[in-house]
Amino acid sequence: MTKKRIAAIFASTLICIIVIGISMYTNRDQSRSLMGSYHRELPAASWDGDALQGIDEKFSVDKNFSTHLPLVIIDTAGMQPPIYTEKRLIKGFMIYADIEGIEPYVKGSISIISGNEKNTIGDKPVSTSQMLIKRRGNSSMYYAKAQYLLKLITDKGEENKVSILNMGEDNEWILNGSMADKSMIRNYLPYKTAAQIMPYTPDNEICEVVIKNGEDYTYQGVYLIGENIKQGKDRVDIEKFKKSSRANSMLLRRDRYDENDTILDTYATKNKLSKRYESRRYMGITYIGLLYPGKKNVTKDMIDYATDEISTIEKILYSGDFDIYSTYDRYIDVDSFVDYFLINEFFGSYDSGNFSTYMYRDVGEKLKMGPVWDFDGALDNYIHEPLEVGVMAFHIKPLFDRLVRDEAFIEKLEYRYAQLRRGVLSDENINKSIDEIVNYIGPAQEREWARWSEEYTKDTDLSVETYYDGEGYVYRNSLEYSGEIYNIKTNLRKHGSTIMNSLDELKGSCIWQTRWSSRADIALLLTMLITLVSVIYIKRI
């Protein structure tokens, strides 16, 4: 074999390796190993006794009460965190605003008991801390079963960073027990699923909460105790803000107008390009706010910088010039937008995209979507509107309504969805996850439904509404737990099977095709041509 031929074979092999590498990067399998608290399989609860043992008719708890779940004890010495927001009509928009003169936080302590076969109120805690606690949420602010934000503090009132149930150290934690979700899985299931493909998905653990007042304990129900979305080593791990630097990392949130947020006056907002959002719960325009750096530390330069960065992306996506529009992948991490779209669409999260929608950008990187958040109203749990299993909804959300004008973006959605349906989003995997969570909750479900039976077993203001489907009335409000889980499985199976067809139909409304507009695609094409020439050359030799 001649030296020339050996050199040619070597060059050809090297080029092939480059081609494969580029191809793997461009069409990479984005599946990642399970992150944080979701990496372990949840054990099924074994229980041979009375689920309500130790709980009386007023839901007072005594020493005979026990749970296989982590037990969280909240002690505020009888001081209940107050409702501190109210609805106000401002400039034609209905918003939630703080009530003047009300301090939302009260002081208290938290104790967490875990690791025993049966956890009781007399067991030694694995974690304790002083805290400030307040109610959280918008409409959920008014629920009888309150949700809470906890800020852990030391005896001196300083921040106390604690690793709760091995979820990473931080001083802020959420107790999420939405009364609107009587399945108790609508948040945990999407988080568990998203954690397999998206970074920084908030860690959560299913637990039961008891409120202590002196020597008395009151059963409060099943909750998720977990992370909120903020910058931090064990949260959204982006670089810390430096006042001396103009180019900083940032964490953003699209939501209702909030006077406590740093609202960015971006290009789309100024020109009223973001769609007006209307529902029976809320009317108005959603805004992009700068969540990190926070209002306390942010500088005018940082606000201007963040405004310019988002405005640049909006100008590109709202452009009618192909040469401008086709550059959007230089500024946004398209793969993160694809995954965010598919997770929220699959679980039928109608609020996402408009509310509680997070984005982040680290220094030197592109804008990424996520983390995912707030699935209380998902899985056919939107009070006023049913989940239409044959209809897609996420393509009309801000920014995404511009991306779906590009056939190349639709193709990425199709490729990724086909990939996920063979694994993470397969019917088999989803049903397995649902059964695993339900079996893990076990007898705690009976306690939760007994505690809040007035809301769960009757039609109330929180019940999903009946609708007419053209042939008859469809009653969506399950009055039994098994029926609630059956409906979730059925809607996921039906909706999941129609998404690919809906994506294909979207192509008919596309006006752009940017497939070969990016440098990566051009490089891939050139590499393929060079490889072909090399192969022909070797063959001739």
Order of alpha helices (4+ residues) and beta strands (2+ residues): alpha-beta-beta-beta-beta-beta-beta-beta-beta-beta-alpha-beta-beta-beta-beta-alpha-beta-beta-beta-alpha-alpha-alpha-beta-beta-alpha-alpha-alpha-alpha-alpha-beta-beta-alpha-alpha
